[in-house]
C-alpha cells in the first residue's frame, strides 16, 4: 500500500474539524520549496541581481533565513487549531479588560 493510499485512509476516518488543520498544513508544506532545488538558477548570468546578492551575502545571512523559516513553520503549525466554538470577540474583550481595567 502506498503512502498516498495510507494517508487517504486516515483522512477518510478523520472528523471534519481536524481535516481543516490537515488541509492548512498540506497547503503550507506544498508551498515550501523542495530541499533539492538550488537557490540560484543553473544558468545564472554574471549580471544577475540574485547572483550578486548571493555572492556578497554575509555568512550568517543564510542562518538568519533558516531561523525565520523555522519560526514561520512553527507559527503555521498552529493554523486551524482553534476549537469550533472559539469566540475571538469575547477573548479580545477579556484580554482588554485584564490589561486595561486598572486604568479605568
Jmol script that loads the backbone (N, CA, C; Angstrom):
load data "model"
ATOM      1  N   UNK A   1       0.851  -1.178   0.000  1.00  0.00           N
ATOM      2  CA  UNK A   1       0.000   0.000   0.000  1.00  0.00           C
ATOM      3  C   UNK A   1       0.894   1.238   0.000  1.00  0.00           C
ATOM      4  N   UNK A   2       0.601   2.178  -0.880  1.00  0.00           N
ATOM      5  CA  UNK A   2       1.426   3.371  -0.994  1.00  0.00           C
ATOM      6  C   UNK A   2       1.140   4.343   0.152  1.00  0.00           C
ATOM      7  N   UNK A   3       2.040   5.286   0.323  1.00  0.00           N
ATOM      8  CA  UNK A   3       1.873   6.305   1.363  1.00  0.00           C
ATOM      9  C   UNK A   3       0.622   7.128   1.102  1.00  0.00           C
ATOM     10  N   UNK A   4       0.343   7.426  -0.155  1.00  0.00           N
ATOM     11  CA  UNK A   4      -0.853   8.195  -0.506  1.00  0.00           C
ATOM     12  C   UNK A   4      -2.118   7.440  -0.102  1.00  0.00           C
ATOM     13  N   UNK A   5      -2.150   6.158  -0.368  1.00  0.00           N
ATOM     14  CA  UNK A   5      -3.321   5.347  -0.004  1.00  0.00           C
ATOM     15  C   UNK A   5      -3.496   5.275   1.514  1.00  0.00           C
ATOM     16  N   UNK A   6      -2.389   5.168   2.248  1.00  0.00           N
ATOM     17  CA  UNK A   6      -2.462   5.164   3.708  1.00  0.00           C
ATOM     18  C   UNK A   6      -3.001   6.496   4.224  1.00  0.00           C
ATOM     19  N   UNK A   7      -2.503   7.598   3.651  1.00  0.00           N
ATOM     20  CA  UNK A   7      -2.948   8.922   4.082  1.00  0.00           C
ATOM     21  C   UNK A   7      -4.429   9.131   3.778  1.00  0.00           C
ATOM     22  N   UNK A   8      -4.875   8.703   2.626  1.00  0.00           N
ATOM     23  CA  UNK A   8      -6.290   8.832   2.264  1.00  0.00           C
ATOM     24  C   UNK A   8      -7.158   8.037   3.224  1.00  0.00           C
ATOM     25  N   UNK A   9      -6.706   6.861   3.615  1.00  0.00           N
ATOM     26  CA  UNK A   9      -7.450   6.051   4.579  1.00  0.00           C
ATOM     27  C   UNK A   9      -7.607   6.753   5.913  1.00  0.00           C
ATOM     28  N   UNK A  10      -6.534   7.363   6.377  1.00  0.00           N
ATOM     29  CA  UNK A  10      -6.588   8.097   7.646  1.00  0.00           C
ATOM     30  C   UNK A  10      -7.508   9.306   7.516  1.00  0.00           C
ATOM     31  N   UNK A  11      -7.391  10.031   6.406  1.00  0.00           N
ATOM     32  CA  UNK A  11      -8.216  11.227   6.206  1.00  0.00           C
ATOM     33  C   UNK A  11      -9.701  10.894   6.130  1.00  0.00           C
ATOM     34  N   UNK A  12     -10.037   9.760   5.561  1.00  0.00           N
ATOM     35  CA  UNK A  12     -11.444   9.376   5.454  1.00  0.00           C
ATOM     36  C   UNK A  12     -12.061   9.092   6.809  1.00  0.00           C
ATOM     37  N   UNK A  13     -11.268   8.679   7.774  1.00  0.00           N
ATOM     38  CA  UNK A  13     -11.772   8.389   9.108  1.00  0.00           C
ATOM     39  C   UNK A  13     -11.734   9.597  10.041  1.00  0.00           C
ATOM     40  N   UNK A  14     -11.052  10.653   9.632  1.00  0.00           N
ATOM     41  CA  UNK A  14     -10.848  11.818  10.485  1.00  0.00           C
ATOM     42  C   UNK A  14     -12.092  12.713  10.517  1.00  0.00           C
ATOM     43  N   UNK A  15     -12.407  13.299  11.693  1.00  0.00           N
ATOM     44  CA  UNK A  15     -13.543  14.226  11.763  1.00  0.00           C
ATOM     45  C   UNK A  15     -13.268  15.508  10.976  1.00  0.00           C
ATOM     46  N   UNK A  16     -14.335  16.157  10.544  1.00  0.00           N
ATOM     47  CA  UNK A  16     -14.235  17.336   9.679  1.00  0.00           C
ATOM     48  C   UNK A  16     -13.418  18.466  10.307  1.00  0.00           C
ATOM     49  N   UNK A  17     -13.576  18.689  11.627  1.00  0.00           N
ATOM     50  CA  UNK A  17     -12.859  19.798  12.258  1.00  0.00           C
ATOM     51  C   UNK A  17     -11.341  19.585  12.251  1.00  0.00           C
ATOM     52  N   UNK A  18     -10.887  18.351  12.278  1.00  0.00           N
ATOM     53  CA  UNK A  18      -9.445  18.085  12.195  1.00  0.00           C
ATOM     54  C   UNK A  18      -8.950  18.161  10.753  1.00  0.00           C
ATOM     55  N   UNK A  19      -9.819  17.889   9.805  1.00  0.00           N
ATOM     56  CA  UNK A  19      -9.422  17.931   8.396  1.00  0.00           C
ATOM     57  C   UNK A  19      -8.979  19.326   7.978  1.00  0.00           C
ATOM     58  N   UNK A  20      -9.595  20.360   8.540  1.00  0.00           N
ATOM     59  CA  UNK A  20      -9.221  21.734   8.183  1.00  0.00           C
ATOM     60  C   UNK A  20      -7.768  22.004   8.560  1.00  0.00           C
ATOM     61  N   UNK A  21      -7.343  21.546   9.730  1.00  0.00           N
ATOM     62  CA  UNK A  21      -5.955  21.738  10.154  1.00  0.00           C
ATOM     63  C   UNK A  21      -5.008  20.964   9.245  1.00  0.00           C
ATOM     64  N   UNK A  22      -5.388  19.756   8.880  1.00  0.00           N
ATOM     65  CA  UNK A  22      -4.553  18.945   7.987  1.00  0.00           C
ATOM     66  C   UNK A  22      -4.437  19.617   6.619  1.00  0.00           C
ATOM     67  N   UNK A  23      -5.546  20.147   6.141  1.00  0.00           N
ATOM     68  CA  UNK A  23      -5.561  20.827   4.847  1.00  0.00           C
ATOM     69  C   UNK A  23      -4.622  22.037   4.862  1.00  0.00           C
ATOM     70  N   UNK A  24      -4.700  22.846   5.927  1.00  0.00           N
ATOM     71  CA  UNK A  24      -3.830  24.024   6.026  1.00  0.00           C
ATOM     72  C   UNK A  24      -2.360  23.609   6.078  1.00  0.00           C
ATOM     73  N   UNK A  25      -2.061  22.526   6.795  1.00  0.00           N
ATOM     74  CA  UNK A  25      -0.690  22.057   6.885  1.00  0.00           C
ATOM     75  C   UNK A  25      -0.186  21.577   5.526  1.00  0.00           C
ATOM     76  N   UNK A  26      -1.024  20.842   4.818  1.00  0.00           N
ATOM     77  CA  UNK A  26      -0.631  20.348   3.494  1.00  0.00           C
ATOM     78  C   UNK A  26      -0.370  21.510   2.544  1.00  0.00           C
ATOM     79  N   UNK A  27      -1.226  22.525   2.591  1.00  0.00           N
ATOM     80  CA  UNK A  27      -1.002  23.700   1.736  1.00  0.00           C
ATOM     81  C   UNK A  27       0.311  24.377   2.083  1.00  0.00           C
ATOM     82  N   UNK A  28       0.622  24.467   3.378  1.00  0.00           N
ATOM     83  CA  UNK A  28       1.878  25.080   3.799  1.00  0.00           C
ATOM     84  C   UNK A  28       3.071  24.272   3.293  1.00  0.00           C
ATOM     85  N   UNK A  29       3.043  22.971   3.500  1.00  0.00           N
ATOM     86  CA  UNK A  29       4.147  22.112   3.068  1.00  0.00           C
ATOM     87  C   UNK A  29       4.306  22.182   1.552  1.00  0.00           C
ATOM     88  N   UNK A  30       3.197  22.209   0.834  1.00  0.00           N
ATOM     89  CA  UNK A  30       3.246  22.275  -0.623  1.00  0.00           C
ATOM     90  C   UNK A  30       3.839  23.592  -1.110  1.00  0.00           C
ATOM     91  N   UNK A  31       3.670  24.663  -0.331  1.00  0.00           N
ATOM     92  CA  UNK A  31       4.178  25.966  -0.758  1.00  0.00           C
ATOM     93  C   UNK A  31       5.675  26.115  -0.525  1.00  0.00           C
ATOM     94  N   UNK A  32       6.272  25.228   0.267  1.00  0.00           N
ATOM     95  CA  UNK A  32       7.700  25.301   0.556  1.00  0.00           C
ATOM     96  C   UNK A  32       8.507  24.756  -0.614  1.00  0.00           C
ATOM     97  N   UNK A  33       9.653  25.372  -0.896  1.00  0.00           N
ATOM     98  CA  UNK A  33      10.491  24.845  -1.977  1.00  0.00           C
ATOM     99  C   UNK A  33      11.087  23.498  -1.573  1.00  0.00           C
ATOM    100  N   UNK A  34      11.311  22.662  -2.562  1.00  0.00           N
ATOM    101  CA  UNK A  34      11.945  21.372  -2.299  1.00  0.00           C
ATOM    102  C   UNK A  34      13.371  21.603  -1.825  1.00  0.00           C
ATOM    103  N   UNK A  35      13.853  20.764  -0.947  1.00  0.00           N
ATOM    104  CA  UNK A  35      15.215  20.928  -0.437  1.00  0.00           C
ATOM    105  C   UNK A  35      16.261  20.615  -1.500  1.00  0.00           C
ATOM    106  N   UNK A  36      15.872  19.916  -2.546  1.00  0.00           N
ATOM    107  CA  UNK A  36      16.813  19.577  -3.614  1.00  0.00           C
ATOM    108  C   UNK A  36      16.994  20.714  -4.607  1.00  0.00           C
ATOM    109  N   UNK A  37      16.082  21.703  -4.578  1.00  0.00           N
ATOM    110  CA  UNK A  37      16.196  22.817  -5.510  1.00  0.00           C
ATOM    111  C   UNK A  37      17.311  23.748  -5.057  1.00  0.00           C
ATOM    112  N   UNK A  38      17.985  24.340  -6.022  1.00  0.00           N
ATOM    113  CA  UNK A  38      19.027  25.302  -5.687  1.00  0.00           C
ATOM    114  C   UNK A  38      18.420  26.688  -5.612  1.00  0.00           C
ATOM    115  N   UNK A  39      19.057  27.565  -4.854  1.00  0.00           N
ATOM    116  CA  UNK A  39      18.560  28.933  -4.722  1.00  0.00           C
ATOM    117  C   UNK A  39      18.774  29.699  -6.018  1.00  0.00           C
ATOM    118  N   UNK A  40      19.913  29.479  -6.658  1.00  0.00           N
ATOM    119  CA  UNK A  40      20.226  30.184  -7.888  1.00  0.00           C
ATOM    120  C   UNK A  40      19.916  29.303  -9.092  1.00  0.00           C
ATOM    121  N   UNK A  41      19.415  29.897 -10.158  1.00  0.00           N
ATOM    122  CA  UNK A  41      19.189  29.106 -11.364  1.00  0.00           C
ATOM    123  C   UNK A  41      20.515  28.620 -11.929  1.00  0.00           C
ATOM    124  N   UNK A  42      20.516  27.449 -12.562  1.00  0.00           N
ATOM    125  CA  UNK A  42      21.781  26.897 -13.054  1.00  0.00           C
ATOM    126  C   UNK A  42      22.439  27.741 -14.138  1.00  0.00           C
ATOM    127  N   UNK A  43      21.660  28.456 -14.926  1.00  0.00           N
ATOM    128  CA  UNK A  43      22.242  29.269 -15.998  1.00  0.00           C
ATOM    129  C   UNK A  43      22.238  30.747 -15.620  1.00  0.00           C
ATOM    130  N   UNK A  44      22.725  31.068 -14.443  1.00  0.00           N
ATOM    131  CA  UNK A  44      22.756  32.429 -13.922  1.00  0.00           C
ATOM    132  C   UNK A  44      23.694  33.294 -14.758  1.00  0.00           C
ATOM    133  N   UNK A  45      23.211  34.467 -15.119  1.00  0.00           N
ATOM    134  CA  UNK A  45      24.062  35.385 -15.876  1.00  0.00           C
ATOM    135  C   UNK A  45      24.954  36.144 -14.892  1.00  0.00           C
ATOM    136  N   UNK A  46      26.106  36.630 -15.332  1.00  0.00           N
ATOM    137  CA  UNK A  46      27.024  37.343 -14.440  1.00  0.00           C
ATOM    138  C   UNK A  46      26.402  38.621 -13.876  1.00  0.00           C
ATOM    139  N   UNK A  47      25.451  39.202 -14.583  1.00  0.00           N
ATOM    140  CA  UNK A  47      24.828  40.440 -14.132  1.00  0.00           C
ATOM    141  C   UNK A  47      23.547  40.204 -13.333  1.00  0.00           C
ATOM    142  N   UNK A  48      23.297  38.967 -12.977  1.00  0.00           N
ATOM    143  CA  UNK A  48      22.083  38.627 -12.245  1.00  0.00           C
ATOM    144  C   UNK A  48      22.091  39.261 -10.861  1.00  0.00           C
ATOM    145  N   UNK A  49      21.027  39.936 -10.529  1.00  0.00           N
ATOM    146  CA  UNK A  49      20.912  40.580  -9.222  1.00  0.00           C
ATOM    147  C   UNK A  49      20.906  39.545  -8.104  1.00  0.00           C
ATOM    148  N   UNK A  50      20.224  38.436  -8.325  1.00  0.00           N
ATOM    149  CA  UNK A  50      20.174  37.381  -7.313  1.00  0.00           C
ATOM    150  C   UNK A  50      21.568  36.818  -7.083  1.00  0.00           C
ATOM    151  N   UNK A  51      22.278  36.558  -8.170  1.00  0.00           N
ATOM    152  CA  UNK A  51      23.626  36.017  -8.047  1.00  0.00           C
ATOM    153  C   UNK A  51      24.558  36.973  -7.333  1.00  0.00           C
ATOM    154  N   UNK A  52      24.451  38.252  -7.631  1.00  0.00           N
ATOM    155  CA  UNK A  52      25.288  39.255  -6.981  1.00  0.00           C
ATOM    156  C   UNK A  52      24.988  39.329  -5.492  1.00  0.00           C
ATOM    157  N   UNK A  53      23.711  39.340  -5.152  1.00  0.00           N
ATOM    158  CA  UNK A  53      23.327  39.395  -3.742  1.00  0.00           C
ATOM    159  C   UNK A  53      23.806  38.160  -3.006  1.00  0.00           C
ATOM    160  N   UNK A  54      23.710  37.010  -3.655  1.00  0.00           N
ATOM    161  CA  UNK A  54      24.149  35.774  -3.022  1.00  0.00           C
ATOM    162  C   UNK A  54      25.654  35.765  -2.808  1.00  0.00           C
ATOM    163  N   UNK A  55      26.408  36.282  -3.756  1.00  0.00           N
ATOM    164  CA  UNK A  55      27.863  36.286  -3.655  1.00  0.00           C
ATOM    165  C   UNK A  55      28.348  37.196  -2.532  1.00  0.00           C
ATOM    166  N   UNK A  56      27.654  38.320  -2.310  1.00  0.00           N
ATOM    167  CA  UNK A  56      28.088  39.283  -1.311  1.00  0.00           C
ATOM    168  C   UNK A  56      27.333  39.162   0.009  1.00  0.00           C
ATOM    169  N   UNK A  57      26.546  38.140   0.152  1.00  0.00           N
ATOM    170  CA  UNK A  57      25.790  37.955   1.393  1.00  0.00           C
ATOM    171  C   UNK A  57      26.745  37.627   2.531  1.00  0.00           C
ATOM    172  N   UNK A  58      26.394  38.086   3.717  1.00  0.00           N
ATOM    173  CA  UNK A  58      27.218  37.772   4.884  1.00  0.00           C
ATOM    174  C   UNK A  58      27.061  36.294   5.213  1.00  0.00           C
ATOM    175  N   UNK A  59      28.066  35.700   5.839  1.00  0.00           N
ATOM    176  CA  UNK A  59      27.995  34.262   6.127  1.00  0.00           C
ATOM    177  C   UNK A  59      26.789  33.875   6.994  1.00  0.00           C
ATOM    178  N   UNK A  60      26.365  34.748   7.912  1.00  0.00           N
ATOM    179  CA  UNK A  60      25.261  34.385   8.782  1.00  0.00           C
ATOM    180  C   UNK A  60      23.893  34.712   8.172  1.00  0.00           C
ATOM    181  N   UNK A  61      23.870  35.254   6.958  1.00  0.00           N
ATOM    182  CA  UNK A  61      22.587  35.586   6.328  1.00  0.00           C
ATOM    183  C   UNK A  61      21.762  34.330   6.085  1.00  0.00           C
ATOM    184  N   UNK A  62      22.394  33.256   5.678  1.00  0.00           N
ATOM    185  CA  UNK A  62      21.646  32.024   5.444  1.00  0.00           C
ATOM    186  C   UNK A  62      21.120  31.450   6.755  1.00  0.00           C
ATOM    187  N   UNK A  63      21.878  31.636   7.841  1.00  0.00           N
ATOM    188  CA  UNK A  63      21.399  31.190   9.148  1.00  0.00           C
ATOM    189  C   UNK A  63      20.168  31.989   9.562  1.00  0.00           C
ATOM    190  N   UNK A  64      20.181  33.281   9.283  1.00  0.00           N
ATOM    191  CA  UNK A  64      19.054  34.143   9.611  1.00  0.00           C
ATOM    192  C   UNK A  64      17.802  33.702   8.848  1.00  0.00           C
ATOM    193  N   UNK A  65      17.972  33.394   7.578  1.00  0.00           N
ATOM    194  CA  UNK A  65      16.848  32.928   6.768  1.00  0.00           C
ATOM    195  C   UNK A  65      16.333  31.596   7.300  1.00  0.00           C
ATOM    196  N   UNK A  66      17.247  30.725   7.683  1.00  0.00           N
ATOM    197  CA  UNK A  66      16.852  29.427   8.223  1.00  0.00           C
ATOM    198  C   UNK A  66      16.060  29.595   9.511  1.00  0.00           C
ATOM    199  N   UNK A  67      16.509  30.495  10.392  1.00  0.00           N
ATOM    200  CA  UNK A  67      15.784  30.754  11.643  1.00  0.00           C
ATOM    201  C   UNK A  67      14.388  31.294  11.355  1.00  0.00           C
ATOM    202  N   UNK A  68      14.297  32.204  10.401  1.00  0.00           N
ATOM    203  CA  UNK A  68      12.996  32.778  10.059  1.00  0.00           C
ATOM    204  C   UNK A  68      12.056  31.718   9.485  1.00  0.00           C
ATOM    205  N   UNK A  69      12.594  30.850   8.637  1.00  0.00           N
ATOM    206  CA  UNK A  69      11.766  29.777   8.070  1.00  0.00           C
ATOM    207  C   UNK A  69      11.268  28.840   9.162  1.00  0.00           C
ATOM    208  N   UNK A  70      12.162  28.481  10.101  1.00  0.00           N
ATOM    209  CA  UNK A  70      11.749  27.612  11.202  1.00  0.00           C
ATOM    210  C   UNK A  70      10.675  28.276  12.056  1.00  0.00           C
ATOM    211  N   UNK A  71      10.842  29.575  12.314  1.00  0.00           N
ATOM    212  CA  UNK A  71       9.846  30.304  13.084  1.00  0.00           C
ATOM    213  C   UNK A  71       8.511  30.345  12.376  1.00  0.00           C
ATOM    214  N   UNK A  72       8.533  30.589  11.079  1.00  0.00           N
ATOM    215  CA  UNK A  72       7.291  30.622  10.303  1.00  0.00           C
ATOM    216  C   UNK A  72       6.620  29.255  10.293  1.00  0.00           C
ATOM    217  N   UNK A  73       7.402  28.203  10.159  1.00  0.00           N
ATOM    218  CA  UNK A  73       6.839  26.856  10.180  1.00  0.00           C
ATOM    219  C   UNK A  73       6.206  26.555  11.537  1.00  0.00           C
ATOM    220  N   UNK A  74       6.836  27.048  12.606  1.00  0.00           N
ATOM    221  CA  UNK A  74       6.265  26.862  13.939  1.00  0.00           C
ATOM    222  C   UNK A  74       4.928  27.561  14.077  1.00  0.00           C
ATOM    223  N   UNK A  75       4.838  28.774  13.567  1.00  0.00           N
ATOM    224  CA  UNK A  75       3.573  29.517  13.619  1.00  0.00           C
ATOM    225  C   UNK A  75       2.517  28.819  12.774  1.00  0.00           C
ATOM    226  N   UNK A  76       2.899  28.377  11.591  1.00  0.00           N
ATOM    227  CA  UNK A  76       1.929  27.733  10.707  1.00  0.00           C
ATOM    228  C   UNK A  76       1.444  26.391  11.264  1.00  0.00           C
ATOM    229  N   UNK A  77       2.214  25.790  12.157  1.00  0.00           N
ATOM    230  CA  UNK A  77       1.764  24.523  12.735  1.00  0.00           C
ATOM    231  C   UNK A  77       0.531  24.716  13.613  1.00  0.00           C
ATOM    232  N   UNK A  78       0.274  25.963  14.039  1.00  0.00           N
ATOM    233  CA  UNK A  78      -0.904  26.241  14.850  1.00  0.00           C
ATOM    234  C   UNK A  78      -2.117  26.619  14.011  1.00  0.00           C
ATOM    235  N   UNK A  79      -1.973  26.741  12.724  1.00  0.00           N
ATOM    236  CA  UNK A  79      -3.085  27.145  11.853  1.00  0.00           C
ATOM    237  C   UNK A  79      -4.213  26.130  11.932  1.00  0.00           C
ATOM    238  N   UNK A  80      -5.411  26.618  12.165  1.00  0.00           N
ATOM    239  CA  UNK A  80      -6.581  25.758  12.200  1.00  0.00           C
ATOM    240  C   UNK A  80      -6.725  24.933  13.465  1.00  0.00           C
ATOM    241  N   UNK A  81      -6.042  25.320  14.554  1.00  0.00           N
ATOM    242  CA  UNK A  81      -6.108  24.515  15.767  1.00  0.00           C
ATOM    243  C   UNK A  81      -7.101  25.056  16.800  1.00  0.00           C
ATOM    244  N   UNK A  82      -7.808  26.132  16.501  1.00  0.00           N
ATOM    245  CA  UNK A  82      -8.789  26.665  17.444  1.00  0.00           C
ATOM    246  C   UNK A  82     -10.047  25.811  17.435  1.00  0.00           C
ATOM    247  N   UNK A  83     -10.725  25.706  18.574  1.00  0.00           N
ATOM    248  CA  UNK A  83     -11.976  24.945  18.605  1.00  0.00           C
ATOM    249  C   UNK A  83     -13.058  25.641  17.782  1.00  0.00           C
ATOM    250  N   UNK A  84     -14.042  24.880  17.352  1.00  0.00           N
ATOM    251  CA  UNK A  84     -15.106  25.439  16.508  1.00  0.00           C
ATOM    252  C   UNK A  84     -15.888  26.532  17.219  1.00  0.00           C
ATOM    253  N   UNK A  85     -16.048  26.433  18.538  1.00  0.00           N
ATOM    254  CA  UNK A  85     -16.853  27.395  19.275  1.00  0.00           C
ATOM    255  C   UNK A  85     -16.031  28.571  19.800  1.00  0.00           C
ATOM    256  N   UNK A  86     -14.852  28.799  19.258  1.00  0.00           N
ATOM    257  CA  UNK A  86     -13.988  29.891  19.700  1.00  0.00           C
ATOM    258  C   UNK A  86     -14.608  31.225  19.336  1.00  0.00           C
ATOM    259  N   UNK A  87     -14.733  32.095  20.323  1.00  0.00           N
ATOM    260  CA  UNK A  87     -15.311  33.427  20.117  1.00  0.00           C
ATOM    261  C   UNK A  87     -14.202  34.452  20.305  1.00  0.00           C
ATOM    262  N   UNK A  88     -13.631  34.917  19.205  1.00  0.00           N
ATOM    263  CA  UNK A  88     -12.490  35.815  19.299  1.00  0.00           C
ATOM    264  C   UNK A  88     -12.874  37.159  19.903  1.00  0.00           C
ATOM    265  N   UNK A  89     -14.112  37.606  19.688  1.00  0.00           N
ATOM    266  CA  UNK A  89     -14.543  38.884  20.264  1.00  0.00           C
ATOM    267  C   UNK A  89     -14.562  38.802  21.793  1.00  0.00           C
ATOM    268  N   UNK A  90     -15.053  37.711  22.321  1.00  0.00           N
ATOM    269  CA  UNK A  90     -15.093  37.510  23.764  1.00  0.00           C
ATOM    270  C   UNK A  90     -13.669  37.446  24.324  1.00  0.00           C
ATOM    271  N   UNK A  91     -12.800  36.698  23.661  1.00  0.00           N
ATOM    272  CA  UNK A  91     -11.411  36.575  24.107  1.00  0.00           C
ATOM    273  C   UNK A  91     -10.709  37.934  24.084  1.00  0.00           C
ATOM    274  N   UNK A  92     -10.950  38.710  23.042  1.00  0.00           N
ATOM    275  CA  UNK A  92     -10.343  40.033  22.931  1.00  0.00           C
ATOM    276  C   UNK A  92     -10.840  40.953  24.039  1.00  0.00           C
ATOM    277  N   UNK A  93     -12.119  40.932  24.298  1.00  0.00           N
ATOM    278  CA  UNK A  93     -12.699  41.770  25.345  1.00  0.00           C
ATOM    279  C   UNK A  93     -12.129  41.401  26.715  1.00  0.00           C
ATOM    280  N   UNK A  94     -12.009  40.112  26.994  1.00  0.00           N
ATOM    281  CA  UNK A  94     -11.444  39.671  28.261  1.00  0.00           C
ATOM    282  C   UNK A  94      -9.984  40.102  28.392  1.00  0.00           C
ATOM    283  N   UNK A  95      -9.231  40.008  27.319  1.00  0.00           N
ATOM    284  CA  UNK A  95      -7.824  40.417  27.353  1.00  0.00           C
ATOM    285  C   UNK A  95      -7.709  41.923  27.575  1.00  0.00           C
ATOM    286  N   UNK A  96      -8.573  42.686  26.924  1.00  0.00           N
ATOM    287  CA  UNK A  96      -8.557  44.142  27.130  1.00  0.00           C
ATOM    288  C   UNK A  96      -8.922  44.496  28.569  1.00  0.00           C
ATOM    289  N   UNK A  97      -9.951  43.838  29.105  1.00  0.00           N
ATOM    290  CA  UNK A  97     -10.349  44.097  30.490  1.00  0.00           C
ATOM    291  C   UNK A  97      -9.210  43.777  31.448  1.00  0.00           C
ATOM    292  N   UNK A  98      -8.543  42.668  31.196  1.00  0.00           N
ATOM    293  CA  UNK A  98      -7.440  42.254  32.052  1.00  0.00           C
ATOM    294  C   UNK A  98      -6.280  43.250  31.992  1.00  0.00           C
ATOM    295  N   UNK A  99      -6.000  43.736  30.803  1.00  0.00           N
ATOM    296  CA  UNK A  99      -4.844  44.621  30.625  1.00  0.00           C
ATOM    297  C   UNK A  99      -5.133  46.060  31.060  1.00  0.00           C
ATOM    298  N   UNK A 100      -6.321  46.571  30.724  1.00  0.00           N
ATOM    299  CA  UNK A 100      -6.595  47.987  30.919  1.00  0.00           C
ATOM    300  C   UNK A 100      -7.570  48.281  32.055  1.00  0.00           C
ATOM    301  N   UNK A 101      -8.035  47.291  32.787  1.00  0.00           N
ATOM    302  CA  UNK A 101      -9.029  47.510  33.839  1.00  0.00           C
ATOM    303  C   UNK A 101      -8.486  48.416  34.938  1.00  0.00           C
ATOM    304  N   UNK A 102      -7.216  48.352  35.209  1.00  0.00           N
ATOM    305  CA  UNK A 102      -6.646  49.161  36.292  1.00  0.00           C
ATOM    306  C   UNK A 102      -6.583  50.653  35.948  1.00  0.00           C
ATOM    307  N   UNK A 103      -6.719  51.013  34.668  1.00  0.00           N
ATOM    308  CA  UNK A 103      -6.644  52.408  34.251  1.00  0.00           C
ATOM    309  C   UNK A 103      -7.986  53.117  34.308  1.00  0.00           C
ATOM    310  N   UNK A 104      -9.064  52.372  34.502  1.00  0.00           N
ATOM    311  CA  UNK A 104     -10.397  52.972  34.494  1.00  0.00           C
ATOM    312  C   UNK A 104     -10.752  53.526  35.841  1.00  0.00           C
TER     313      UNK A 104
END
end "model"
wireframe off; spacefill off
backbone 0.3
color backbone group
